[in-house]
Amino acid sequence: MPQVSLIGAPTDIGASRLGCRLGPQSLRVAGIAESLRQFGCEVHDAGDLDGPENPQLPPVDGYRHLPEVIEWNRAVYDATATELAAGRLPILLGGDHSLAIGSISAVAAHCRATGKKLRIIWVDAHADFNTARLTPSGNIHGMPVACLAGFGPEELTTLGGSSPAISTDEIRQVGLRSVDPGEKAFLFAEGVEVFDMRFVDEIGMRRTMVRALAGVDEDTHLHLSLDLDFVDPEIAPGVGTPVRGGPTYREAHLCMEMIADTGRLGSVDLVELNPALDVRNTTAELAVDLVESLFGKSTLHRLHQGIAL
């Protein structure tokens, strides 16, 4: 029976719009714990982390709210590391995507300590590969991948005691459709493997995920970082940075189902839900639906694993 821990991180400290701090409670209201239990998971809700309020200040040297982002990510790192050490699968309930610096730094440190390979599936409308020099806004929720790869403030790049926390060949980005000009060149220069929406449109979600999951085996810790603006805003309106042209309901579920098929899922970020912009908790309920697929919900008992077909 999988042991799962829910870690609430109620903050919008790295985001451009207020409201993500309400995300953890909305996910609970939508029934995330009950849904996991019906798939046989033993669920521990660790409650919400504490951290500084959003001071709503302008950027300083290219970063908005850097001291507060550092404090929140240290809390996320410690909580994630504690759950991993106890043998539980942590699900981070965001909160904005800057929190993935803390969660993935903890996962990467855990993998180094246990000798596991790390594969990160980053599903998002955005690349989140900005730096202080490249960012048009200074919002750190647009920088977590760059920070994890060693490009950012030392306090964030060394959370796990090693910089960079990850190698760019450990991450696959799926669903991108809004990338800043400087970010685009930087992604290419650093060799990040990206499957943008044109790629998904041309070859389909199944073949995209086959490529994104290639090489995942029994020695792999698979981390999913799910930004809810990955999904088309027609069905996921409750996000702060919506971008039209995202995956459909079924494409998003297939992505989750194929991750589930690997049997290697070890940790999850569920971020950027903004209930202040949602419609009757629609996006929170969609998020819970996706988590159900991630933990094995399917229409039929299948004789073949999806990525092997």
MORA-V561661 format. One record per pair of residues at least 12 apart in sequence whose C-alpha atoms are under 8 Angstrom apart, sorted by the first residue. I is the first residue (numbers start at 1). J is the second residue. D is the distance in Angstrom with one decimal. If there is no record, write none. Layout:
I|J|D / I|J|D
//
This chain:
1|40|6.0 / 1|41|5.7 / 1|42|6.6 / 2|40|7.2 / 2|41|4.9 / 2|42|6.1 / 2|88|7.6 / 2|89|7.6 / 3|41|5.8 / 3|42|4.7 / 3|43|6.1 / 3|44|7.6 / 3|87|7.5 / 3|88|5.0 / 3|89|6.1 / 4|41|6.5 / 4|42|6.0 / 4|43|4.9 / 4|44|6.1 / 4|88|5.4 / 4|89|4.6 / 4|90|5.9 / 4|91|7.2 / 5|43|5.8 / 5|44|4.7 / 5|45|5.7 / 5|46|6.5 / 5|83|6.9 / 5|88|6.3 / 5|89|6.0 / 5|90|4.8 / 5|91|6.0 / 6|43|7.5 / 6|44|6.3 / 6|45|4.7 / 6|46|5.7 / 6|47|7.2 / 6|90|6.1 / 6|91|5.0 / 6|92|6.2 / 6|93|6.8 / 7|45|6.7 / 7|46|5.5 / 7|47|6.0 / 7|48|6.2 / 7|49|7.3 / 7|79|7.4 / 7|80|7.9 / 7|90|6.9 / 7|91|6.1 / 7|92|4.9 / 7|93|5.8 / 8|24|5.3 / 8|46|7.4 / 8|47|5.8 / 8|48|4.1 / 8|49|6.0 / 8|92|6.1 / 8|93|4.7 / 8|94|6.3 / 8|95|7.9 / 9|21|7.3 / 9|24|6.8 / 9|48|5.7 / 9|49|5.4 / 9|50|7.6 / 9|76|7.4 / 9|92|7.1 / 9|93|6.0 / 9|94|5.2 / 9|95|5.5 / 9|99|8.0 / 10|22|6.1 / 10|23|6.6 / 10|24|6.2 / 10|48|6.8 / 10|49|7.2 / 10|50|8.0 / 10|93|7.9 / 10|94|6.1 / 10|95|5.1 / 11|51|7.9 / 11|53|7.6 / 11|54|7.5 / 11|94|7.2 / 11|95|4.8 / 11|96|6.7 / 12|54|6.9 / 12|95|5.7 / 12|96|5.4 / 13|53|7.5 / 13|54|5.3 / 13|65|6.7 / 13|68|7.0 / 13|69|6.2 / 13|96|7.3 / 14|64|7.2 / 14|65|7.1 / 14|69|6.5 / 14|96|6.3 / 14|97|7.4 / 14|98|5.6 / 14|139|5.4 / 14|140|4.8 / 14|141|4.8 / 15|96|6.0 / 15|97|7.8 / 15|98|7.8 / 15|139|5.8 / 15|140|6.9 / 15|141|5.5 / 15|240|7.9 / 16|139|6.2 / 16|240|7.4 / 17|240|6.0 / 18|274|7.9 / 19|274|5.0 / 19|275|6.3 / 19|276|5.4 / 19|277|7.7 / 20|94|6.8 / 20|95|4.8 / 20|96|6.0 / 20|240|8.0 / 20|272|5.9 / 20|273|5.7 / 20|274|4.4 / 20|275|6.9 / 20|276|7.9 / 21|94|7.1 / 21|95|5.2 / 21|96|7.8 / 21|274|7.6 / 22|95|7.5 / 22|274|6.8 / 22|275|6.2 / 22|276|7.8 / 23|93|7.0 / 23|94|5.8 / 23|95|6.0 / 23|271|7.8 / 23|272|7.5 / 23|273|5.3 / 23|274|5.9 / 23|275|6.2 / 23|284|7.9 / 24|48|7.8 / 24|93|5.1 / 24|94|5.9 / 24|95|7.1 / 26|275|6.9 / 26|281|7.1 / 26|284|6.2 / 27|93|7.6 / 27|284|5.4 / 27|285|7.3 / 27|287|7.6 / 27|288|7.1 / 30|281|7.4 / 30|284|6.0 / 30|285|5.3 / 30|288|6.8 / 31|285|7.9 / 31|288|7.1 / 32|288|5.5 / 32|291|7.8 / 33|45|7.8 / 35|288|7.4 / 35|292|6.6 / 36|291|7.9 / 36|292|6.8 / 36|295|7.4 / 39|292|7.8 / 39|295|7.0 / 39|296|7.3 / 39|297|7.7 / 49|75|6.9 / 49|76|7.6 / 50|72|7.8 / 50|75|7.7 / 51|68|7.7 / 51|71|6.7 / 51|72|5.6 / 51|75|7.7 / 52|68|6.0 / 52|71|7.5 / 52|72|7.4 / 53|68|7.8 / 54|68|7.7 / 59|137|7.7 / 59|138|5.5 / 59|139|7.8 / 61|132|7.1 / 62|131|7.9 / 62|132|4.3 / 62|133|6.7 / 62|135|7.2 / 62|137|7.9 / 62|138|5.1 / 63|132|6.2 / 63|138|4.5 / 63|139|6.4 / 63|140|6.6 / 64|138|5.2 / 64|139|5.5 / 64|140|6.7 / 66|140|7.8 / 69|98|7.4 / 69|99|7.9 / 69|140|7.8 / 70|155|6.7 / 70|156|6.4 / 72|99|7.2 / 73|98|7.9 / 73|99|5.6 / 73|100|7.9 / 73|101|6.5 / 73|102|4.5 / 73|103|7.6 / 73|156|7.8 / 74|102|6.2 / 74|159|7.1 / 75|102|7.7 / 76|99|6.9 / 76|102|5.2 / 76|103|5.8 / 77|102|4.3 / 77|103|5.2 / 77|104|7.9 / 77|105|6.8 / 77|106|5.3 / 77|159|7.5 / 77|160|7.9 / 78|106|7.5 / 80|103|5.9 / 80|106|6.2 / 80|107|7.5 / 81|106|5.3 / 81|107|7.1 / 81|110|7.2 / 84|107|7.7 / 84|110|7.2 / 85|110|7.8 / 89|266|5.6 / 89|267|5.3 / 89|268|7.9 / 90|266|7.6 / 90|267|5.2 / 90|268|6.4 / 91|267|6.0 / 91|268|4.7 / 91|269|5.8 / 91|270|7.0 / 92|268|6.2 / 92|269|4.7 / 92|270|5.8 / 92|271|7.6 / 93|269|6.6 / 93|270|5.3 / 93|271|6.2 / 94|269|7.4 / 94|270|5.9 / 94|271|4.3 / 94|272|6.3 / 94|273|7.0 / 95|271|5.6 / 95|272|5.8 / 95|273|7.1 / 96|141|6.3 / 96|271|5.5 / 96|272|4.6 / 96|273|7.7 / 97|141|5.0 / 97|142|7.7 / 97|144|7.1 / 97|227|7.0 / 97|271|5.7 / 97|272|6.1 / 98|140|5.8 / 98|141|4.1 / 98|142|7.2 / 98|143|7.0 / 98|144|5.4 / 99|141|7.8 / 99|144|7.8 / 100|144|6.4 / 100|225|7.4 / 100|269|6.8 / 101|144|5.4 / 101|145|7.5 / 101|147|6.9 / 101|148|6.1 / 101|156|7.0 / 102|156|7.9 / 102|159|7.0 / 103|269|7.6 / 104|148|7.7 / 104|165|8.0 / 104|223|7.9 / 105|148|7.0 / 105|159|6.4 / 105|160|5.3 / 105|165|5.6 / 105|166|7.7 / 106|159|7.9 / 106|160|6.0 / 107|223|7.9 / 107|267|7.7 / 108|160|7.6 / 108|165|6.3 / 108|166|6.6 / 109|160|5.8 / 109|161|7.9 / 109|165|7.6 / 111|221|7.2 / 116|219|5.5 / 116|220|5.6 / 116|221|6.2 / 117|219|6.1 / 117|220|4.6 / 117|221|6.0 / 118|170|6.1 / 118|220|5.7 / 118|221|5.0 / 118|222|6.2 / 118|223|7.5 / 119|170|5.0 / 119|171|5.9 / 119|172|7.7 / 119|216|7.3 / 119|220|6.8 / 119|221|6.3 / 119|222|5.0 / 119|223|6.2 / 120|170|6.1 / 120|171|4.6 / 120|172|6.2 / 120|222|6.0 / 120|223|4.8 / 120|224|5.9 / 120|225|7.2 / 121|171|6.0 / 121|172|5.1 / 121|173|6.1 / 121|174|7.3 / 121|212|7.4 / 121|222|7.5 / 121|223|6.2 / 121|224|4.9 / 121|225|6.2 / 122|171|7.0 / 122|172|6.0 / 122|173|4.7 / 122|174|6.2 / 122|224|6.2 / 122|225|4.9 / 122|226|6.3 / 122|227|7.9 / 123|173|5.8 / 123|174|4.8 / 123|175|5.9 / 123|176|7.7 / 123|224|7.7 / 123|225|6.3 / 123|226|5.2 / 123|227|6.2 / 123|230|5.9 / 124|173|7.3 / 124|174|6.5 / 124|175|5.7 / 124|176|5.8 / 124|226|6.6 / 124|227|5.1 / 124|228|7.1 / 124|229|6.1 / 124|230|4.1 / 124|231|7.9 / 125|175|5.6 / 125|176|4.3 / 125|177|5.3 / 125|178|6.0 / 125|227|7.8 / 125|229|5.8 / 125|230|4.7 / 125|231|7.8 / 125|242|7.9 / 125|243|6.6 / 125|246|7.2 / 126|142|7.7 / 126|176|5.2 / 126|177|6.4 / 126|178|5.2 / 126|179|5.8 / 127|142|7.5 / 127|145|7.6 / 127|173|7.4 / 127|176|6.4 / 127|178|7.4 / 127|179|6.0 / 127|183|7.6 / 128|141|6.8 / 128|142|4.1 / 128|143|4.7 / 128|144|5.9 / 128|145|5.7 / 128|146|7.0 / 129|142|6.4 / 129|143|5.0 / 129|144|6.7 / 129|145|5.2 / 129|146|4.6 / 129|147|8.0 / 129|183|5.9 / 129|186|7.7 / 129|187|7.1 / 130|142|5.9 / 130|143|4.7 / 130|146|6.2 / 130|182|7.8 / 130|183|5.7 / 131|143|6.0 / 131|146|6.7 / 131|147|8.0 / 131|151|6.8 / 131|152|6.4 / 132|152|7.5 / 134|182|5.8 / 134|183|6.8 / 147|164|7.9 / 148|163|7.9 / 148|164|6.0 / 148|165|5.2 / 148|166|5.8 / 149|163|7.6 / 149|164|5.0 / 149|165|6.2 / 149|166|5.5 / 149|167|6.0 / 149|168|6.3 / 150|163|5.6 / 150|164|4.2 / 150|165|6.8 / 150|166|7.9 / 151|164|8.0 / 168|190|7.1 / 168|191|6.9 / 168|192|5.5 / 168|193|7.9 / 169|191|7.5 / 169|192|6.6 / 169|193|7.3 / 171|192|7.1 / 171|193|7.0 / 172|192|7.2 / 172|193|5.3 / 172|194|6.0 / 172|195|7.5 / 172|212|5.9 / 173|192|7.9 / 173|193|6.5 / 173|194|4.7 / 173|195|5.9 / 173|196|7.6 / 174|194|6.2 / 174|195|4.8 / 174|196|5.8 / 174|197|7.6 / 174|212|8.0 / 175|195|6.3 / 175|196|4.8 / 175|197|5.0 / 175|200|7.3 / 175|230|6.1 / 175|246|6.7 / 175|247|7.1 / 176|194|7.7 / 176|195|7.0 / 176|196|4.4 / 176|197|5.8 / 176|230|7.5 / 177|196|6.1 / 177|197|5.9 / 177|243|7.3 / 177|245|7.7 / 177|246|7.6 / 178|243|7.2 / 195|208|6.9 / 197|245|7.7 / 197|246|6.9 / 197|247|7.8 / 205|251|6.1 / 205|254|7.3 / 205|255|6.9 / 206|254|7.1 / 206|255|7.4 / 206|258|8.0 / 206|307|8.0 / 209|255|6.5 / 209|258|7.1 / 209|307|7.7 / 210|307|5.5 / 213|259|7.7 / 213|307|8.0 / 216|262|7.4 / 216|264|7.8 / 217|262|7.7 / 217|264|7.4 / 218|264|6.8 / 220|264|6.5 / 221|264|6.0 / 221|265|6.5 / 221|266|5.5 / 222|264|5.6 / 222|265|4.7 / 222|266|5.4 / 222|267|6.9 / 223|265|6.2 / 223|266|5.8 / 223|267|4.9 / 223|268|5.7 / 224|265|7.6 / 224|267|6.5 / 224|268|4.8 / 224|269|6.3 / 225|268|5.8 / 225|269|4.5 / 225|270|6.5 / 225|271|7.8 / 226|268|7.4 / 226|269|5.7 / 226|270|5.1 / 226|271|6.3 / 227|269|7.8 / 227|270|6.3 / 227|271|5.1 / 227|272|5.7 / 227|273|7.9 / 228|270|7.4 / 228|271|6.4 / 228|272|5.9 / 228|273|6.2 / 228|283|7.9 / 228|287|7.3 / 229|241|6.8 / 229|242|5.6 / 229|243|7.1 / 229|272|7.2 / 230|246|6.2 / 230|247|7.1 / 231|246|5.1 / 231|247|5.1 / 231|248|6.6 / 231|249|7.5 / 231|252|6.7 / 232|244|5.8 / 232|245|5.8 / 232|246|4.0 / 232|247|5.5 / 232|248|6.3 / 233|246|7.4 / 235|248|7.9 / 235|249|7.3 / 235|282|7.8 / 235|283|7.2 / 236|278|7.9 / 236|282|7.0 / 236|283|4.8 / 236|286|7.3 / 237|277|6.8 / 237|278|5.5 / 237|279|7.0 / 237|282|7.7 / 237|283|6.4 / 238|273|6.0 / 238|274|5.0 / 238|275|5.7 / 238|276|7.2 / 238|277|4.7 / 238|278|3.7 / 238|279|6.9 / 238|281|7.9 / 238|282|7.5 / 238|283|5.5 / 238|284|7.9 / 239|272|6.0 / 239|273|5.3 / 239|274|4.9 / 239|275|7.7 / 239|277|6.5 / 239|278|7.2 / 240|272|7.0 / 240|273|7.7 / 240|274|6.2 / 240|277|7.3 / 252|290|7.4 / 253|290|5.9 / 253|293|6.3 / 256|290|6.5 / 256|291|7.5 / 256|293|5.6 / 256|294|4.7 / 257|293|5.3 / 257|294|5.6 / 257|295|7.9 / 257|296|6.8 / 257|297|7.6 / 257|298|7.6 / 258|305|8.0 / 258|306|5.9 / 258|307|6.5 / 259|294|6.5 / 260|293|7.2 / 260|294|5.0 / 260|295|5.9 / 260|296|5.8 / 261|296|7.6 / 261|305|5.6 / 261|306|6.3 / 261|307|7.3 / 262|305|7.6 / 262|307|7.7 / 270|287|7.9
//
